[in-house]
């Protein structure tokens, strides 16, 4: 699972490095807000997505090792939750970067 997280971080880093010269100073990040300037944030705030992905992964690992280390069902649920978080966050990061650049 750590391999998937590290791979996802590397993919996001490579996509950012390849597209960094074409990223505008403000990017749309908050799509749940009304269309317009409310959605725009500074370019560096795109790193909220990988930070959130890593934080959720570590939180799930902590929860598993603290409370459910002997439970197989909870282990598999948290495993699939982690996979989903990693895939969705990576997709969102890449999609936003490719959309604005």
N, C-alpha and C positions, 0 to 999 in steps of 0.2 A: 504494500500500500504506500509506503514511503517512496518507492520508486515512481509510482504514478504521480505523487505530489511533486517530487523533484522534476520529473519530466514536464509536468504542466507548468511549473515555474520557469523552466528553461524555454519552453515554447513561447510563453508570454513575453519573456525577456527578448527573445530573438525577434518576435513580431514587432515589439516596441522599438528595438534598435534599428530594424530595417525601415520602419516607417517614421522614425522620430523627426526627420527633417521636414516632413509634410504635415505634421500635426499642428492644427491651429492653436492659438493661445487659449481659446475657450472651446470646450467640447460638451456635447449633450450627454449627461450622465443620469439625470433623474427623469426617466421617461414617465413616471407616474404623475408628475406635475403637469399643469397645463402647458400647451405648446407655446414656445416663446423663450424669453430670457430666463424664466424660472428653471428651465431644464439645464441651463448652461453653468458650467463650473470651470475653474482653472484647469489647465492641461495635466498638472501633476496629481490631481485628485483621481485620475484613472487608476492609480495604484491602490485605491481603496478596495478594488475588486480582488487582487491577489492577496492583500493583507487580510481581508475578510475570509477568503478561502483557507488560508493557512491557520487563521485563528479558529475557525469552525472545525477544521481537522484536528487541531490540538485539543480543543474542548471535547470533541467526541472521544478522542483517545483517553483523555483524563477521566471522563465519565465512565468509560468502559473499564479502565484499570482500577478505578476507585470503587465502583459499585457492582459491576457485572463481570468480573474476570473469570468466573466459573460458569457463566451462562452461555450456552451455544446460540440460542435464539437471539439474544440481545447482541451478541457478537456479530452475527450475520446481518442483523438490522442496521447496526452502526456501520458495518462495512459497506453496505449498499448506500446508506446515507452519505458516507464519505465519498464514494465513487460519484454519486449524483452531484454533490457539491463541487467536486473538482471539475467534472465535465461541464457543468453549467457555468461556473465562474470562468473557466478557460474560454468557453464559447462566447460568453458575453464580452470578455476583454478583447478577444480577437475581432469580434463583430463590430464593436464600437471603434476600435482603432482603424479597421478597414473602411468603416463608414465615413469617418471624418477625414481620412487622408487620401 
